[in-house]
Amino acid sequence: MLQLIDFIPILAFVSVFFLFDDIYLATLALMVGASCQILIERIFLKNVRGVTKAIFAVIIISGGLTVALQNDVFIKWKPTIVNWLFGFALVFSYVVLRENLLKRLAGKTLHLEDEVWVRLNYGWSLGFLIAGLLNLFVAYTFSTEIWVSYKFVGGPLISLIYFAITIIYLAKGGYLAQLNKNEKTDA
């Protein structure tokens, strides 16, 4: 359900862009969609996730600048800023706060050694950096239509690739087999 809620702003953005061929109207739709996401989380989940709040802030700032200044460069930077914020948060929390965010998020499901969590943490941080760079490459190399299509398809596809790489890494290291043994002994 959370993935569907997370998809509301981007779906609003892409739909309006391709219906009206207007990046500024699409940006307004993105801002409205993000506001709806906040409202839906507040009503149905009784709480707004920190990730949602962070993305909402970036959407409102970059979207507001895009519409007010009639310059689409701000909205085109939004995915890069969000990806880099996520990557920075993973590194900062581990290096400065001595807390591995990935382990905190998935540690109840996956029982891994700390060194594996560290590798995953840095791997995902690198992935977020690369995703941000890819967004800038597409935004500055191709048309706005291609960038919007990339944003709609590329973002989720990159996430699936991250998950696949993570699963392959865990499988090759024998960590998934260890997880299956733990589940069988718990049953």
FENJOGI-V511663 format. One record per residue. PHI is phi in whole degrees, -180 to 180 (none if undefined). Layout:
PHI ; PHI
This chain:
none ; -62 ; -64 ; -68 ; -64 ; -64 ; -85 ; -56 ; -62 ; -68 ; -65 ; -62 ; -60 ; -65 ; -60 ; -66 ; -60 ; -77 ; -76 ; -114 ; 50 ; -140 ; -65 ; -75 ; -67 ; -64 ; -65 ; -61 ; -63 ; -61 ; -65 ; -67 ; -61 ; -66 ; -65 ; -64 ; -60 ; -59 ; -64 ; -63 ; -63 ; -63 ; -74 ; -89 ; -99 ; 66 ; -159 ; -103 ; -63 ; -60 ; -62 ; -63 ; -62 ; -65 ; -64 ; -58 ; -61 ; -66 ; -62 ; -65 ; -69 ; -68 ; -67 ; -62 ; -66 ; -60 ; -72 ; -65 ; -97 ; 50 ; -138 ; -75 ; -60 ; -67 ; -73 ; -71 ; -82 ; -54 ; -62 ; -66 ; -61 ; -63 ; -61 ; -68 ; -63 ; -63 ; -61 ; -63 ; -61 ; -63 ; -70 ; -60 ; -63 ; -78 ; -74 ; -92 ; -89 ; 59 ; -131 ; -89 ; -64 ; -62 ; -64 ; -64 ; -77 ; -119 ; -65 ; -77 ; -90 ; -108 ; -103 ; -120 ; -70 ; -57 ; -64 ; -70 ; -60 ; -64 ; -62 ; -64 ; -59 ; -70 ; -63 ; -67 ; -60 ; -63 ; -61 ; -66 ; -62 ; -63 ; -60 ; -64 ; -65 ; -60 ; -59 ; -64 ; -59 ; -67 ; -62 ; -96 ; -103 ; -117 ; -70 ; -62 ; -61 ; -68 ; -62 ; -64 ; -63 ; -61 ; -61 ; -73 ; -97 ; -65 ; -58 ; -62 ; -65 ; -62 ; -61 ; -63 ; -64 ; -57 ; -63 ; -63 ; -62 ; -63 ; -65 ; -62 ; -59 ; -67 ; -68 ; -64 ; -82 ; 81 ; -76 ; -74 ; -63 ; -64 ; -64 ; -62 ; -65 ; -62 ; -66 ; -69 ; -75 ; -76 ; -76
